[in-house]
């Protein structure tokens, strides 16, 4: 048997003061998007804002459906919409925030497994890391790559073996 230790580097901030202006703006755009979420069942609003390499910002929200699991998370809506509008432009960063019952959540909420895999695929597609910014009211977590969220990831290398 071999024992491996997998570590993930996460930068936690108590407020936005130490963040770049572009990251602050992304968080603001993600928070602004919360009101547009369609969440009649869970009441768990999620907003996402994607910064593209060309400077464009795409915002999105989670969209629910009575026929679970037909809905979609805000992160995937934002990434798919960005890739649809700008298929040849890499994603630089994504900010995500949540508000159950429209009350800002104190701690950052990490993406689900499906969203992690989509973020990883987008990194692989453009061969560039995506900065992940998870914003809560009292804490902001920043990760340098989707690989940090999914260290034992599945990618195209497994398809070629």
Rosetta silent file (secondary structure, phi, psi, omega in degrees, C-alpha in Angstrom):
SEQUENCE: XXXXXXXXXXXXXXXXXXXXXXXXXXXXXXXXXXXXXXXXXXXXXXXXXXXXXXXXXXXXXXXXXXXXXXXXXXXXXXXXXXXXXXXXXXXXXXXXXXXXXXXXXXXXXXXXXXXXXXXXXXXXXXXXXXXXXXXXXXXXXXXXXXXXXXXXXXXXXXXXX
SCORE:     score description
SCORE:     0.000 S_00000001
   1 L     0.000  143.967  174.195    0.000    0.000    0.000 S_00000001
   2 L  -120.187  136.493  177.583    1.052    3.549   -0.720 S_00000001
   3 L  -106.083  125.082  177.955   -0.333    6.493    1.158 S_00000001
   4 L  -113.886  144.826  175.293   -0.682    9.767   -0.741 S_00000001
   5 L  -113.062  126.815  179.160   -1.518   13.139    0.704 S_00000001
   6 L  -112.490  123.766 -179.312   -3.388   15.579   -1.532 S_00000001
   7 L  -117.283  149.275  177.525   -3.419   19.212   -0.481 S_00000001
   8 L  -124.207  129.885  178.103   -5.325   22.167   -1.857 S_00000001
   9 L   -88.833  122.875  178.195   -4.180   25.745   -1.457 S_00000001
  10 L  -127.921  128.496  174.999   -7.047   28.122   -0.620 S_00000001
  11 E   -96.302  119.073  179.474   -6.587   31.802    0.094 S_00000001
  12 E  -105.494  136.410  179.417   -9.197   33.020    2.584 S_00000001
  13 E  -125.448  144.480  177.618  -10.001   36.702    3.050 S_00000001
  14 L   -80.971  -21.809  178.471  -12.219   38.341    5.670 S_00000001
  15 L  -156.977 -178.980 -175.001  -13.279   41.058    3.225 S_00000001
  16 H   -86.071   -1.269 -174.953  -12.606   42.281   -0.296 S_00000001
  17 H   -53.688  -37.041 -176.471   -9.958   44.871    0.672 S_00000001
  18 H   -88.675   -2.624 -178.565   -7.043   42.663   -0.409 S_00000001
  19 L   -86.883  156.742  175.942   -8.637   41.570   -3.684 S_00000001
  20 L   -67.628  161.089  179.215   -7.991   43.117   -7.079 S_00000001
  21 H   -61.310  -37.709 -179.777  -10.564   45.525   -8.474 S_00000001
  22 H   -66.676  -36.664  178.142  -11.591   42.988  -11.119 S_00000001
  23 H   -70.624  -38.632  175.804  -12.255   40.318   -8.470 S_00000001
  24 H   -60.042  -43.787 -179.124  -14.244   42.803   -6.363 S_00000001
  25 H   -64.585  -39.862  178.559  -16.314   43.665   -9.426 S_00000001
  26 H   -61.622  -42.960  178.892  -16.920   39.964  -10.186 S_00000001
  27 H   -62.335  -44.359  178.490  -18.198   39.373   -6.655 S_00000001
  28 H   -59.959  -44.185  179.842  -20.504   42.394   -6.965 S_00000001
  29 H   -64.854  -38.851  177.749  -21.827   41.132  -10.310 S_00000001
  30 H   -64.684  -42.330  177.840  -22.412   37.637   -8.842 S_00000001
  31 H   -64.548  -41.151  178.712  -24.314   39.171   -5.907 S_00000001
  32 H   -61.206  -33.480 -177.883  -26.368   41.342   -8.278 S_00000001
  33 H   -70.486  -23.708 -175.441  -27.343   38.233  -10.231 S_00000001
  34 H   -49.317  -39.413 -176.419  -28.838   36.527   -7.158 S_00000001
  35 H   -64.538  -21.133 -177.576  -32.191   38.271   -7.604 S_00000001
  36 H   -90.111   -3.274 -179.547  -32.636   36.678  -11.044 S_00000001
  37 L   -61.061  141.635  174.475  -32.326   33.091   -9.807 S_00000001
  38 E  -104.441   96.074 -172.611  -35.323   30.870  -10.530 S_00000001
  39 L  -135.592   58.059 -176.632  -35.536   28.845   -7.320 S_00000001
  40 L   -68.271  -15.691 -175.848  -39.193   28.274   -6.396 S_00000001
  41 L  -100.026  -52.944 -177.499  -38.419   24.938   -4.707 S_00000001
  42 L   -86.256  -25.831 -174.250  -35.163   25.273   -2.778 S_00000001
  43 L    61.356   18.629 -178.226  -35.235   29.077   -2.309 S_00000001
  44 E  -102.229   95.517 -177.442  -31.413   28.782   -2.501 S_00000001
  45 E   -78.228  133.072  175.207  -30.271   31.601   -4.797 S_00000001
  46 E  -130.284  133.291  176.699  -26.853   31.264   -6.451 S_00000001
  47 E  -121.053  143.813  178.855  -25.197   33.899   -8.612 S_00000001
  48 E  -134.667  145.958  174.928  -22.103   33.521  -10.754 S_00000001
  49 E  -134.084  127.129 -177.956  -20.007   35.992  -12.729 S_00000001
  50 E  -108.612  130.080  174.198  -17.425   34.868  -15.282 S_00000001
  51 E  -101.035  120.926  178.372  -14.540   37.079  -16.410 S_00000001
  52 E   -92.706  159.224  179.874  -13.330   36.263  -19.914 S_00000001
  53 L   -59.521  -25.170  179.860   -9.847   36.998  -21.245 S_00000001
  54 L   -85.049    4.044  177.843  -11.318   39.634  -23.563 S_00000001
  55 L    92.927  -10.193  178.663  -12.662   41.556  -20.542 S_00000001
  56 L   -68.414  146.495  175.310  -16.300   40.544  -21.022 S_00000001
  57 E  -120.118  128.645  179.155  -18.244   39.568  -17.917 S_00000001
  58 E  -113.646  128.428  176.722  -21.054   37.021  -18.113 S_00000001
  59 E  -112.773  154.877 -179.369  -23.462   36.631  -15.187 S_00000001
  60 E  -158.379  168.145  179.191  -25.868   33.800  -14.513 S_00000001
  61 E  -135.893  167.563  174.273  -28.023   32.203  -11.846 S_00000001
  62 L   -75.054  150.114 -176.627  -29.237   28.775  -10.896 S_00000001
  63 E  -132.613  115.348 -177.815  -32.433   27.603  -12.606 S_00000001
  64 L   -94.456  167.333  178.851  -34.674   24.998  -10.967 S_00000001
  65 L  -149.663  140.708  179.209  -37.308   22.713  -12.400 S_00000001
  66 L   -59.585  -28.632  177.982  -40.043   20.669  -10.715 S_00000001
  67 L   -90.222   75.000  177.705  -38.719   17.664  -12.622 S_00000001
  68 L   -54.736  142.218    3.006  -35.446   17.307  -10.720 S_00000001
  69 L  -100.833   42.789 -175.771  -32.640   17.136  -11.893 S_00000001
  70 L   -72.561   -9.969  177.841  -33.638   19.170  -14.942 S_00000001
  71 L   -75.860 -177.664 -179.165  -32.423   22.436  -13.406 S_00000001
  72 E  -147.949  143.444  179.681  -28.910   23.792  -13.694 S_00000001
  73 L   -72.761  154.476 -179.476  -26.413   25.437  -11.345 S_00000001
  74 H   -59.625  -39.108 -178.214  -25.355   29.071  -11.793 S_00000001
  75 H   -61.029  -45.853 -179.912  -21.744   28.093  -12.460 S_00000001
  76 H   -69.862  -38.898  177.169  -22.647   25.854  -15.391 S_00000001
  77 H   -58.674  -45.777 -178.305  -25.163   28.327  -16.797 S_00000001
  78 H   -64.589  -47.056 -178.415  -22.450   31.029  -16.746 S_00000001
  79 H   -64.522  -46.496 -179.144  -19.703   28.837  -18.250 S_00000001
  80 H   -64.881  -40.009  179.028  -21.954   27.409  -20.978 S_00000001
  81 H   -65.411  -43.356  177.779  -23.336   30.834  -21.847 S_00000001
  82 H   -61.272  -45.348 -179.769  -19.821   32.320  -22.000 S_00000001
  83 H   -67.523  -29.188  178.086  -18.602   29.452  -24.202 S_00000001
  84 H   -73.167  -43.132  179.966  -21.656   29.854  -26.430 S_00000001
  85 H   -74.526  -39.180 -175.021  -21.182   33.611  -26.897 S_00000001
  86 L  -130.738   72.772 -172.985  -17.373   33.547  -27.080 S_00000001
  87 L   -63.859  -18.313 -177.813  -16.333   30.008  -28.096 S_00000001
  88 L  -111.167   15.951 -177.992  -12.689   30.949  -28.642 S_00000001
  89 L  -115.113  126.268 -178.665  -12.153   33.085  -25.537 S_00000001
  90 L   -72.319  152.718  174.007  -10.758   31.566  -22.340 S_00000001
  91 E   -87.841  128.412  178.169  -12.317   32.076  -18.923 S_00000001
  92 E   -89.937  -42.366 -175.563   -9.984   33.904  -16.531 S_00000001
  93 E  -155.305  158.196  172.885  -12.035   33.796  -13.337 S_00000001
  94 E  -137.788  134.161  173.404  -15.432   32.966  -11.891 S_00000001
  95 E  -110.353  138.064 -178.646  -17.039   34.401   -8.752 S_00000001
  96 E  -133.031  136.173  175.196  -19.843   32.505   -7.049 S_00000001
  97 E  -141.632  161.897 -177.481  -22.076   33.535   -4.160 S_00000001
  98 E  -138.424  156.023  179.641  -25.251   32.187   -2.584 S_00000001
  99 E  -150.619   92.852  175.628  -28.199   33.499   -0.590 S_00000001
 100 E   -63.689  132.013 -179.124  -30.711   31.069    0.908 S_00000001
 101 L    55.148   27.133 -179.172  -34.084   32.874    1.116 S_00000001
 102 L    62.360   26.548  172.437  -32.196   35.940   -0.272 S_00000001
 103 E  -108.421  119.801 -176.488  -30.183   36.255    2.947 S_00000001
 104 E   -54.609  132.458 -179.130  -26.457   36.478    2.168 S_00000001
 105 L   -80.791  141.225 -173.843  -24.676   33.385    3.402 S_00000001
 106 L   -73.892  -36.163 -177.396  -21.764   34.020    5.783 S_00000001
 107 L  -107.023  153.346  176.959  -19.367   31.376    4.422 S_00000001
 108 L   -63.608  144.857  177.044  -18.454   30.628    0.792 S_00000001
 109 L  -106.830  120.663 -179.741  -20.405   27.834   -0.894 S_00000001
 110 L   -76.975  154.923  178.037  -18.271   25.555   -3.081 S_00000001
 111 L   -65.528  152.868  175.690  -19.484   24.322   -6.475 S_00000001
 112 L   -69.493  172.489 -179.233  -21.099   20.902   -6.756 S_00000001
 113 H   -60.515  -41.242  179.064  -19.213   18.030   -8.374 S_00000001
 114 H   -62.437  -41.892  178.556  -20.807   18.559  -11.782 S_00000001
 115 H   -66.822  -38.003  177.485  -19.813   22.227  -11.805 S_00000001
 116 H   -59.857  -42.920 -179.170  -16.284   21.338  -10.734 S_00000001
 117 H   -66.582  -39.127  178.196  -15.990   18.976  -13.676 S_00000001
 118 H   -66.254  -41.456  176.462  -17.313   21.619  -16.123 S_00000001
 119 H   -61.378  -42.764  178.741  -14.843   24.196  -14.763 S_00000001
 120 H   -63.443  -42.091  178.920  -12.042   21.674  -15.159 S_00000001
 121 H   -62.580  -37.850  179.256  -13.107   20.875  -18.729 S_00000001
 122 H   -67.168  -39.208  174.325  -13.079   24.597  -19.542 S_00000001
 123 H   -61.400  -46.090 -178.849   -9.546   24.890  -18.162 S_00000001
 124 H   -62.764  -42.844 -179.240   -8.488   21.883  -20.221 S_00000001
 125 H   -56.686  -43.084 -176.475  -10.165   23.253  -23.346 S_00000001
 126 H  -101.224   -3.483 -179.359   -8.195   26.512  -23.223 S_00000001
 127 L    56.187   39.629  179.029   -5.111   25.145  -21.406 S_00000001
 128 L  -143.250  137.572  178.686   -5.387   27.971  -18.847 S_00000001
 129 L   -69.814  152.467  175.444   -6.331   27.890  -15.174 S_00000001
 130 L  -110.656  124.618  174.822   -9.515   29.570  -13.971 S_00000001
 131 E   -74.153  129.231 -179.028   -9.349   31.502  -10.709 S_00000001
 132 E  -105.425  122.504 -179.486  -12.268   30.422   -8.525 S_00000001
 133 E  -117.747  113.940 -178.574  -13.651   33.085   -6.157 S_00000001
 134 E  -108.558  114.177 -171.185  -16.188   31.820   -3.616 S_00000001
 135 E  -111.075  120.103  168.602  -17.801   34.718   -1.780 S_00000001
 136 L  -108.338  175.084 -178.747  -19.657   34.604    1.513 S_00000001
 137 L   -68.159  -35.325 -175.519  -20.631   37.634    3.564 S_00000001
 138 L  -114.653    4.201 -179.699  -17.824   37.154    6.109 S_00000001
 139 L  -159.217  141.572  176.453  -15.266   35.164    4.145 S_00000001
 140 E  -126.569  127.345  177.958  -13.996   34.930    0.571 S_00000001
 141 E  -109.486  134.444 -179.893  -12.059   31.899   -0.634 S_00000001
 142 E  -123.597  128.107  177.333   -9.858   32.109   -3.728 S_00000001
 143 E  -119.947  145.125 -173.870   -8.445   29.089   -5.533 S_00000001
 144 L   -81.797  -10.638 -175.750   -6.004   29.308   -8.431 S_00000001
 145 L  -164.820  153.452  173.950   -7.505   26.537  -10.534 S_00000001
 146 H   -62.903  -25.962  177.197  -10.454   24.179  -10.871 S_00000001
 147 H   -61.676  -25.661  176.004   -7.921   21.411  -10.251 S_00000001
 148 H   -67.983  -30.924  178.561   -7.784   22.712   -6.675 S_00000001
 149 H   -81.543  -22.133 -173.356  -11.491   21.897   -6.330 S_00000001
 150 L  -140.198   67.654 -172.470  -11.120   18.506   -7.977 S_00000001
 151 L   -63.042  -31.089  176.751   -7.586   17.220   -7.344 S_00000001
 152 L  -104.403   66.962 -171.800   -8.319   13.643   -8.463 S_00000001
 153 L   -86.799  158.510  174.324  -10.078   14.740  -11.634 S_00000001
 154 L  -100.040  127.089  176.843  -11.234   12.870  -14.696 S_00000001
 155 L  -141.731 -172.239 -174.388  -10.013   14.344  -17.970 S_00000001
 156 H   -60.590  -21.587  179.757   -9.230   13.447  -21.576 S_00000001
 157 H   -59.618  -33.830  179.482   -6.096   11.539  -20.565 S_00000001
 158 H   -72.586  -26.620 -179.762   -8.313    8.687  -19.322 S_00000001
 159 H   -74.380  -24.063 -178.104  -10.127    8.532  -22.660 S_00000001
 160 L   -89.418   -7.294 -175.105   -6.857    7.926  -24.532 S_00000001
 161 L   -86.136    0.000    0.000   -5.697    5.012  -22.376 S_00000001
